[in-house]
Amino acid sequence: MNQHSLLFQAMVYLAAAIICVPVAKKLGLGAVLGYLIAGVIIGPSVLGFIGREGEDIMHFAEFGVVMMLFLIGMELEPKLLWRLRSSILGLGGLQVVLSTLVIGGIAFWLGQPLNTSMALGMVFSLSSTAIVLQTLNEKGWMDTAAGQSAFSVLLFQDIAVIPMLAIFPLLAGQPSAIATTQTYTLRDNLPGWGQTLMVLGAVMAIIVGGRYLVRPLMRIIASTRVREMFTATALLMVVAIAVLMNLVGLSSALGAFLGGVVLANSEYRHELESDIEPFKGLLLGLFFIAVGASIDFKLILTQPWVILGLVIAIMIVKALILLLLGKIFKISTDQNLLFAFALSDIGEFAFVLLSFTSQTHILNADMTAMMTAVVAISMAFTPLLMLLYEKVVQPHFTQPETHTAEREADEINEKNPVIVVGFGRFGSMTGRFLRANGIKATILDLDSDRVDALRNMGIKVYYGDASRYDLLAAAGAADAKVMIIAAAQPDQTREVVKIAQRYFPHLQLLVRATANQDAFELMDLGVLHIYRETVDTSLRMGVDAMRMLGSRAYHSERAARTFFRQDERTLKGLSALRDDKKQYISSMKERIDEMEKLISSDRIKTWMDEGLGWDPETLRDEIRREKKEEN
């Protein structure tokens, strides 16, 4: 087959993505780096499956960026933006502005033209939303002060890409140098005031159309009940906005973002998101593969120290700016270090902006190639940098915390037979049940907002970290009989268990597990009473389903209890096999068969039993149904 044929190219791109992205995710590098690595491997520097045609594919794949900005716009509800205005505009705005000015100023001092310096400042002011948010979530740092501050900054950066795309053509200086998908625009021969009216008219058309035309159109499409028509309509909206923006000489990404914001409160928002998301993901993946293929390794090998020096210098400058802003916004030292480490990289949007600077001739081809390599290497360093923070910096300079703001632990002035750790959706149900039955409990929680909200409702909750010995001692752990550990974070749960077992071994521990793996780790710690959070509710739903299908309540409840007891025994048996995947799966299959045979045998036994008097309603319904069938 011709190596340059469409089918061959599609096969190469898809195969590279399918192989490289899961491997990168497994190694903790993230999907974006996986796509970049795929592009490097199939590009001219390694296997050579992609040649110059990769640049044409990149221009096509840039439409994925347009779709991404449309979806970002849909997620930015005006009410949410207003509520977070302080952290987004304050912290996020200062980060982008200061980083742009400082990095741009250094580039200008080093001899770059003013427009090139400003463009580089804007490109390098951004951080990787995909990698940073993924890492913070995986490490459980998203709810910390650093995590929330990083989220605000990343949100502002995503929004800031829009004005940056609008500014770049101005930095180019020469309209003829601006590359667009169309050489002709409707405003080409208009005077200045006419061009302004044309642009305002296009923006108003998007706003009015989004508010008054899209919803009726969506209702008509939804009434057809043809799924692919809804998908086609969603794609048509994005394409139409892009075409309109190009016709008036504006960025299609700007129009897509504006269209998304207009539709943020639409009742069809989630349907639109689910329809566009797969196309956006594939096109963005294609874009990043093309970027990876375009990385000039000959340039990197000829100037390795220059490129590595640029990467390190940019990350240090950004980290220092972030540390300064963290101090201004009164983020504690330990959280400020995490904040600076997390956002010191350069983000995936930099590839988009670099592509745009190349089109507008702000940067020449050699400069664009070098800066692309700098961005890619910076992103590759991010997981390593976060690992460095976790293993080296955090133990020496920080105290692990999971709350969103600095706050001293509350003074506890009561002692009860029960201590409840964690009063979220799980712990609050247990605590309210005990309270309704007259059993007093001392409640500890590490979410300051939840503590304040519960106190306003009249529930006495104490703020503090239950993994601290002094706090448990103050809460009366020495005299308590039972400790219910219902924290949401498995790491925090294990820490509390260890402290309780070490200093208060008399306590009976009732511990929440969010998944089987958490249950296994709690078993390793010797915890006897483990409660997987979804088991009881799932079985109760199954019981109700059986009753709706005609089973007697007694049989359904007994089957659920039998299933539960057997599942608990199975869990304990599987705990010893969890490190041997093959043996684990084999044993799991055997125990599933054993479970079905046990319940089937028990069902036959109970049906022959006469003791069904506690279930008269189901029995009467069954008799009525039999009589009706006879008639």
C-alpha positions, 0 to 999 in steps of 0.5 A: 500500500502507498505509504502516503495514502489516506488509509495508511496514514490513518492506520499509523496515527491510530495505532501509534495513539492506541499503543503509546497513550495507555503506556504513558498513562500507566507510567503517570506521564499523562495522555498529552505526553503519550500523544507527543511520544507517539508522534515522535516515534512515527515521525521523521526522526525515528520510524519515518512513517510521517513526513512533510504531510504531518504539517497539513494534518496538524492544520486540520487537527487544529479544529480540535482546539476549536472544539475544546474551546467550545466545550470550555466555554460551555463549562464556564457558567456566568454564576460560577465565574462570578463566585470565583472572580477573586481567585480567578481574576486575582491570582490567575490574572496576576500569574498570566500578566506577571509571567508574560511581562517577566519572560517577555522582558527577559527575551527582549533583554536577550535581543529578541524583537518586542513582538516576538518577546511578547508572544514568547511571554504569553506562550510560556505563561501557560501551564498544562491543564491536562497534566496538572489537574490529573496529577493533583487528582491522583495524589489527592491534592485537589482539595488542598489550598494549593489544589484549589489555587492551581485550579483557579489559575488554570481556569484563567489561563484557559480563558486567557488563550482567547485574547492571546489568539486575538492579540497575535495577529496584531503583533504580526504587524502585517495583515498580509502575513496572517495565515487563515483558512480563507484568503478573502474576508467580508471586511477586506474592502470596508473602512475602519468603522465598517470592519468594526460593525462587521465584527460586532455583528458577527459576535451579536449573531452568535449571542442571539443565535445561541439564545433564541435559535439553537434551543428551538432547533435542538427541540426539533432535532430531539423530537426526531429521536435520531441520535446521529442527527443530534451529533450532526447538529452539534458539529454543524454549530461548531463548524458554522461558528468557525466559518462565520469567524473566518468570514469576518477575519477573526479567530474561529477559536474565539467564536467557538468559545463565545458560542460555548459560553452562550450555551452554558445554561442551555438544557441541551448543554450536557447532550452537546458536550457528550456528542462533541467530546469524542471528536474533540478528543480524537482531533486534539490527539491527532494535533499532539501527534503531529506536534510530536512528529514535528519536533526537530531532534537534529536541533535538540542534538546540536543544541542540547544544553541551550534547549535544556537551559531554556527549559530549566530557566523558564520553569524556575522563573515561573516557580518564583513568580508563583511563590511570590503570588502565593505569599501575596494571597497568604497561602501557607508555605507548604501549600505554596511550594506545591502550588509553585511546583505544580504550575511551573511547567508549560502547557499544551496550549503553548503548541496551539499558540506556537502554531499560530505564531508560525502562521502569523510569522511572529516567529521564524521556523527555526525559533518555532522548532526550538520553542516546540522542543522546549515546551515538549521537554517541559511537559515531560519534566512535569511528572518527574517534578511532582515526584520530586516534590512528593518524595523530597520537598514535602517530607522536609518542608511540609505537613501533609494536609487535605483541607482548603485553608489554614485553620487551627484544630477546634478545642474539644470539650466533650467525651462520648462513647463513639467518635466519628471521623469524617462527616460527609455523605457516608459518615453523616448518615451513620452519625444521624442514625446514632443520634436518632437513637440517643447515642452521643458521638464526638464528630471530627471532620477536616473540611472547614466549609462542611464543619461551618455548614453543619454547625449552622444546622445545629450539629456539633462538629469539631474541625481537626485532623484525626490522624494526629494523636493529640486531637484523638486524645482530646476527643476522648479516645482513651475513654471511648468504646467505638470509633467510626472512620468514614473519611473519604480519602483512603490515605487519610483513613489508613493513617487514622487506623494506624494511630488508633491501633497504636495509641488506643488499641481498646477501641473497636474500629468500624472503617469505611472502604471506598473500593475492594483495594481499600478493603484489602489494605485495611485487612492488611492493617488488621481491621476487622469491621470493614464497610464497603460503601456501596454494598448494602445499597446495591443489594437493597436495590437488587432486593427491590428488583426481585420483589418487583419481578414477583419474588417474595420479600422473605426470599429476596431478603434471605438471598441478599443476606446469603450473597453478602455473607458469601461475598465477605468471605470471598473478599477475605480469600481474594485479599491474599491473591491480589498481587497475582492477577492470573490467580486472582481472576481464576479464583474470582470466577470460581467464587462467582460460580460457587456463589450462584450455586449456594444461592440457588440451593438456598432458594430451593430450601427456603421455598420448601419451608413453611415459615413464610408468615412474615410476608403476607402481602407478597403471598396475597399478591401471588395468590391473586395473580394465580387466580387471575391466570386461572380465570 
